[in-house]
Amino acid sequence: MSDWFNLIQDKLTRWWIYIIKMLPNFGLAVIILLLFIFAARLVQRLSHKFFLRISKSESISGLVSGILYSLVIIFGIMTALQIMQLDKAVSSLLAGVGIIGLALGFAFQDLTANFISGAFIAFKRPFDIGHTIETNGFTGTIQEIRLRSTTLRTYAGLHVIIPNKDIFQKPIINYSLTQERKVELEFQIVNTVDLDFIGNRIKQALGKVGSDDMIRNVEVYYAAIADPKIQVYISFWTSNNHPQEFMKARHEAILAIYRVFTENKIYTVQFSDKDNSQPVKQPAS
């Protein structure tokens, strides 16, 4: 028992001597760590302001500033451990961080993809809050943009949360960035009418549709002859700030054209438009 007691006493004595010798290093390590904490907070505050000015996004600036804060803190901890001559602890810490990061990368790869896509969206800014867009089969107004997802309010009043990965990988139509949109209509009429007369009547009718220049730059062309049919092509420009403006203009144009056909007792053979290629067979009167 005396040998065991002497061994334990000797071990504790050496530890105590080592602690006494390391007290200056320990004090310096604490001071260094406190300085790094102060520097990390300063870096976080300055980077948050800087990236907020660049990206105009609170979420992206918060993410970047948080990452920089964590990096400065980790570097401060490793510096403090090196001052205390705990090099093996530093190596173990780095290895552990690498393994944990790799495991998390595999486990949350979809979440990581959403965050990266959200960062690209924040910097590239293909759309902004209040814009009307169409993506992933949904059309509506942007309500909120976060790093993981984007919230869209549809015209039915529904809030749709779309992962940023799906938005980033698929086409986006931003109606708010395009001021005008071309509407194209095609139909067939019988070849027993005066084409010049009908063409002029269609232009006059479309020129009187709506208010605030809803329909402008009307063009009427006869594209083909397939006896007893004449292929008619009509195009015009309308506002595109809102998808319903396009739908309303097309609606009013079709009504005006059918009124012309009704007044002149003209029958259509086939009617279609470029956005919906399914023909609708129906007489004009």
Protein Blocks (a to p, Z undefined) as FASTA:
>chain_A
ZZmmmmmmmmmmmmmmmmmmmmmmmmmmmmmmmmmmmmmmmmmmmmmmmmmmmnopaklm
mmmmmmmmmmmmmmmmmmmmmmnopaklmmmmmmmmmmmmmmmmmmmmmmmmmmmmmmmm
mmnopacehiacdeehiacddfbdcfkbccdddfkopacdddfklmmmpccddfklpmbd
cddddddddfkbcfklmmmmmmmmmmmgcehhlbgciacddfbdcdfbdcddddddddfk
bfklmmmmmmmmmmmmmmmmmmnopacfbdcdfklmcccdddfZZ
